[in-house]
C-alpha cells in the first residue's frame, strides 16, 4: 500500500507523520526547538536548527518504518505562516527568520501606509498589515539592516525553505503567499503594483502554485541526510492554519474550526474572496484555487496557559490544570483574563496590547486563575465569532482542533460561549494529516480534497453540547470582557512607551 508523509513545521516543534492511503497512521516523530528573542519584542528562528530538527524526525521514521518508507509516494508540508526567510544569490540564509510572533515592525507598517494609503493597500490584499508578516519584516530589514537587505535574492516562508533543502527547488503556494500581505488575494497572484510602489525587486518573489502541485523530488543529498527514497515526489504544501483545516475535513462552508495551539484561530472557508470591511479578520487563499479562508487570529492562545503553568503556578502538566479548572465555578467567581500577552491581532491589530486579570479578590484560588485564563482564550475567540456573524457567516457547529481540543473543559467552554455543538476529529495531528492528504491528492491517489477527506477524516462520536444557563452567564461576562481593551488601550500604550 502506498504511503504519504506529512511534515508540520510549527513554532515550537516539527512533527512528521507517515500514513497509508486509508489514513492509518504508521509512525510519527517530533523534535522541539526554541524561539530566539534578541530583544523583548523580537521573535526569530535559526532555519539551520529547524532543518536539523526536520532531518532528525525523518531519520527516525525512516529507521522505524523501513518497509513502509519504501512505498512512499509523496510528501507535503504544513508550515507556520507569515515569516520571512531571506536567501542570497547562492541560496544561503542571510539571517535568522523573522517569524509571525515578531513585533518589531510597527514603524515599517507606518512607512508602507505612508507610501500606499491604508485603504488602497487593504482593498488589494484584503487584510490589514500586522507585525510579524513577511512584508512588514522585509521593509524593516530595508530600514534597519540595509547591508543584509541588499544581499536578498529570494524571500521564502519557513516551510518553503525546508522544501528547498529537500528538493533544491524554489517556490511557494497560494495560502502561504497570500499570508505575506504583499499578495493580491482576489487575483491570486503577487500584488505587483504594490511591490513596484514599495520599491521592491520583483525577482525576489518566487513562483506561486496550488498546494497539491508537484514542487520537485527528493534529491540524492536529502536522501542521504534523511533516509527518504531518492526521487520521491514532493508537493508545495501550505500554511498551517489552512492545512490543519484540510486535516479536519474542511472542504465546504458551514463549519467553523476553533483551533487552540500556541496561538488560536477561528476559521471557515468561502467560495469567494470574502472579507471584513473593517479588516479585523484575515482572508487568505485556501489550498485549492477559487476558495478562501476567513480567519480571526489571536496571538496568545494555548501559550497563555503554558505561561500560567510554567511562570506563575509551577504546575506539572495540562491534565492537572484542566481538572483543577473544572472545579472552579463557571465565570471564575467574577475573574476575567484578557489574553494579550504578545499583543493582539483580531479584533484590535495592536502589538502594544497587554494582558489583564480583572476582578481579583482575596477569595480567588489557583483553580479560578486557571479557569479564568481558559475562559479568556475562548472569550477572545468569541470576538472573532461576532465579527463573522456580522459578515453573514452562520455558526452551525464548531470543530475543536489543536491541543485545546484534547481538554474537555476547553470544549465545554467553546460549546457554552459559542452556543453550538462542538465536534472533534478522531486523529489529533491534523496538521500532519492535512499535509499527507495534500501529498495524496497531488500524487493522484484522490481526485480532490473532498474525496480524500471523505475517505480519511473521521469524527468522534462524542459531541459537546452547550448548557443554556452557562450560555446566559457567559453572554453577560462577555460584555465586560469585550470592554476591557478599549477602556485600557491608552494606558497599555503609555506603559509600552515606558518599557
Helices and strands as residue ranges (DSSP letters): E 3-9, E 13-20, E 25-32, E 44-45, H 47-64, H 66-70, E 72-79, E 85-87, E 97-98, H 106-115, H 118-125, H 134-144, H 146-150, E 154-156, H 158-167, E 172-173, H 174-178, E 183-184, E 189-190, H 192-197, G 202-204, E 208-209, E 214-217, H 220-226, E 233-235, E 238-239, H 240-247, E 256-260, E 264-270, E 282-285, E 292-298, H 302-307, I 308-313, H 318-327, G 332-334, E 336-338, E 356-358, H 366-390, E 398-402, G 403-406, H 408-418, E 422-424, H 430-442, H 449-456, H 468-498
